[in-house]
């Protein structure tokens, strides 16, 4: 039961009913005897500015996780951004300082790499493919650059979005080799679907089936989609003998990064 002495964190987005963070966070808080609770907030876009003002004055609120579709919009509402959040133009977590200042960060990529490390993947010197150059894909690609990935291939239905991410990464990571042509998956150490393809009842693959058929067992194949947990891509990868990383595993690994930034969990949980 939430009591008056509890501290609060929130998660804001729309729709919000499908998010797993409240269950994950609140389970951790209960299991670790923490007087903290997470509240899901389904917010109308027109209320974002007033919501940020409310956050500044919400004295028992430690922070707020930000999910779709507000990661970019909320980045313009905070008082300060981390270097990576500023570069990406998006936040997925906000910390409220005791004086009411709001600090924003984007730990999508850090959470992804935390999950990948548990599968034995380290980025330094490796080659990766990220499918989807939207918010999550950009964050993962940026984190791979930070971690020393040697070569990164990007694909997206929007050539403009893909080009924008290539430009950002090229300016930020001078030694990184970047390309947008993918003819064979055999040389990749990591393949990531950071697009919504495969979500729900969508039985499609994010890449052509003939290309997916070139997967080799040494490759870690990851998907950010959380439902279904085993997406069509992951099912094909598992049949090919690849290690797989689910969206749920990424979400759980990210919990520590989100909670640590807000000051309510340790980084490793």
C-alpha positions in Angstrom: 0.0 0.0 0.0 1.3 3.5 -0.9 1.5 5.6 2.2 1.9 9.4 2.7 5.6 9.0 3.5 6.4 7.2 0.3 8.5 8.8 -2.4 7.2 8.6 -5.9 8.5 8.1 -9.4 6.4 8.2 -12.5 6.3 7.0 -16.1 4.6 9.3 -18.7 3.5 8.4 -22.2 0.4 7.7 -24.2 -1.0 5.1 -24.4 0.5 3.8 -21.1 -1.5 0.7 -20.2 1.0 -1.7 -22.0 4.2 -0.5 -20.4 6.1 -2.9 -18.1 8.0 -0.4 -16.0 5.4 0.0 -13.2 5.3 -3.7 -12.6 9.1 -4.1 -12.8 9.9 -1.1 -10.6 7.2 -1.7 -8.0 8.1 -5.4 -7.7 11.7 -4.4 -7.1 10.6 -1.7 -4.5 8.5 -4.2 -2.6 11.1 -7.0 -2.7 13.8 -4.6 -1.4 11.6 -2.9 1.3 11.8 0.5 -0.3 9.2 3.1 0.5 9.0 4.2 -3.2 6.3 3.6 -5.8 5.9 4.2 -9.5 2.8 5.7 -11.0 1.8 5.3 -14.7 0.6 8.6 -16.2 -1.3 8.7 -19.6 -0.9 12.3 -20.6 -2.3 14.3 -23.4 0.3 16.0 -25.6 -1.1 19.5 -24.9 -0.4 19.0 -21.2 3.3 18.4 -21.5 4.5 21.9 -20.6 2.2 22.1 -17.6 3.3 18.6 -16.6 6.9 19.7 -16.5 5.9 22.7 -14.4 4.1 20.3 -12.0 7.2 18.1 -11.8 9.3 21.0 -10.6 7.0 21.6 -7.7 6.2 17.9 -6.9 8.3 17.6 -3.8 7.9 13.9 -3.1 8.6 12.9 -6.7 12.2 11.7 -7.4 11.9 11.5 -11.2 10.0 10.4 -14.2 10.6 7.8 -16.9 9.5 9.0 -20.4 8.2 6.7 -23.0 6.6 7.0 -26.5 5.6 9.4 -27.9 7.1 12.0 -25.7 10.9 11.4 -25.6 11.6 14.2 -28.0 9.1 16.6 -26.7 10.1 16.3 -23.0 13.7 16.9 -24.0 12.6 20.5 -24.6 10.9 20.8 -21.3 13.8 20.1 -18.9 16.4 22.4 -17.5 19.5 20.4 -18.4 20.4 17.5 -20.6 23.2 14.9 -20.5 25.6 15.0 -23.5 24.0 12.0 -25.1 20.4 13.2 -24.5 21.4 16.5 -26.1 23.0 14.8 -29.1 20.0 12.5 -29.6 17.4 15.3 -28.9 15.4 12.9 -26.6 15.1 11.8 -23.0 13.8 8.6 -21.5 14.4 9.6 -17.9 14.2 12.8 -15.8 15.6 13.5 -12.3 14.0 16.1 -10.1 16.6 17.9 -8.0 15.7 19.0 -4.5 15.5 22.6 -5.8 13.1 21.6 -8.5 15.4 21.6 -11.5 14.8 18.9 -14.0 17.7 16.9 -15.5 17.2 14.7 -18.5 19.1 11.7 -19.8 18.6 8.9 -22.4 19.7 5.5 -21.1 18.0 3.4 -23.8 21.3 2.5 -25.3 23.0 1.8 -22.0 20.2 -0.5 -21.0 20.5 -2.3 -24.3 24.3 -2.8 -23.9 23.7 -4.0 -20.3 21.5 -6.8 -21.5 23.9 -7.6 -24.4 26.8 -7.9 -22.0 24.9 -10.7 -20.2 24.8 -12.6 -23.5 28.6 -12.2 -23.8 28.6 -9.3 -26.3 31.1 -6.5 -26.0 31.1 -3.8 -28.6 34.7 -2.8 -28.9 36.1 -3.6 -32.3 33.0 -5.4 -33.4 30.6 -5.0 -36.3 26.8 -4.3 -35.8 23.7 -3.7 -37.8 20.8 -1.6 -36.4 17.5 -1.8 -38.2 15.5 1.3 -37.5 16.8 4.8 -36.9 14.1 6.2 -34.8 14.4 7.1 -31.1 15.4 3.7 -29.7 17.5 2.8 -32.7 19.4 6.1 -32.5 20.1 5.6 -28.8 21.4 2.1 -29.4 23.6 3.2 -32.3 24.9 6.1 -30.2 25.7 3.7 -27.3 27.5 1.3 -29.6 29.6 4.3 -30.8 30.4 5.2 -27.2 31.4 1.6 -26.5 33.9 1.4 -29.4 32.0 -0.4 -32.1 34.3 -0.5 -35.2 31.7 -0.7 -38.0 28.0 0.1 -37.9 25.4 -0.5 -40.6 22.1 1.3 -40.4 18.8 0.7 -42.3 15.5 2.5 -42.1 12.5 3.0 -44.4 13.1 6.7 -44.2 16.3 7.6 -46.0 16.2 11.1 -44.4 16.1 9.7 -40.9 18.9 7.2 -41.7 21.0 10.0 -43.2 20.5 12.2 -40.1 21.7 9.5 -37.8 24.7 8.8 -40.0 25.6 12.4 -39.9 25.2 12.6 -36.1 27.4 9.5 -35.5 30.0 10.5 -38.1 30.5 13.9 -36.3 30.6 12.3 -32.9 32.7 9.2 -33.5 35.4 10.1 -36.0 36.9 6.5 -36.1 33.6 4.8 -36.6 32.9 3.2 -40.1 29.3 3.7 -41.1 27.4 2.3 -44.0 23.8 1.8 -45.2 24.2 -1.2 -47.5 23.6 -4.6 -46.2 23.8 -7.6 -48.5 24.8 -10.4 -46.1 24.4 -10.8 -42.3 27.2 -13.3 -41.9 29.9 -10.8 -41.0 27.9 -9.1 -38.2 28.6 -9.7 -34.5 25.3 -8.1 -33.6 22.0 -7.6 -35.4 19.4 -5.4 -33.7 15.8 -4.8 -34.7 15.0 -1.4 -33.2 11.8 -1.0 -35.3 8.2 -1.9 -34.4 8.1 -4.6 -37.1 7.1 -7.9 -35.5 5.1 -6.3 -32.7 1.8 -7.9 -31.7 0.2 -10.0 -34.5 2.6 -8.6 -37.1 4.3 -11.7 -38.5 6.6 -9.7 -40.8 10.4 -9.6 -40.6 12.3 -6.3 -40.3 14.7 -7.5 -43.0 14.0 -9.5 -46.2 13.7 -13.3 -45.5 16.6 -14.1 -47.9 18.8 -11.7 -45.9 17.7 -13.2 -42.6 18.6 -16.6 -44.0 22.3 -15.5 -44.1 22.5 -15.3 -40.3 25.4 -17.2 -38.8 25.5 -18.9 -35.3 28.2 -16.5 -33.9 25.8 -13.5 -34.2 23.8 -12.1 -31.3 20.4 -11.1 -32.6 18.3 -8.7 -30.5 14.9 -7.2 -30.7 13.5 -4.2 -28.8 9.9 -5.4 -29.3 8.5 -6.7 -26.0 5.3 -8.4 -27.2 5.6 -11.0 -28.4 8.7 -11.8 -26.5 9.9 -14.1 -29.2 9.4 -12.0 -32.4 9.5 -13.5 -35.9 13.1 -12.3 -36.2 14.2 -13.9 -33.0 12.4 -17.2 -33.9 14.3 -17.3 -37.2 17.6 -16.4 -35.4 17.1 -19.1 -32.8 16.6 -21.7 -35.6 19.9 -20.5 -37.1 21.7 -21.3 -33.9 22.1 -17.6 -32.9 22.0 -16.3 -29.3 19.0 -14.1 -29.0 18.2 -11.1 -26.8 14.5 -10.2 -26.2 12.9 -6.8 -25.7 11.9 -7.8 -22.2 15.6 -8.5 -21.3 16.5 -5.1 -22.5 13.7 -3.5 -20.5 14.8 -5.3 -17.3 18.4 -4.4 -17.8 17.4 -0.8 -18.4 15.6 -0.6 -15.0 18.8 -0.2 -13.1 20.0 2.6 -15.3 16.6 4.4 -15.1 16.4 3.9 -11.3 20.0 4.9 -10.6 19.6 8.2 -12.6 16.5 9.0 -10.5 18.3 7.9 -7.3 15.9 5.1 -6.3 17.8 1.9 -7.3 21.4 0.8 -7.7 22.8 0.6 -11.2 23.1 -3.2 -11.0 19.9 -4.9 -9.8 
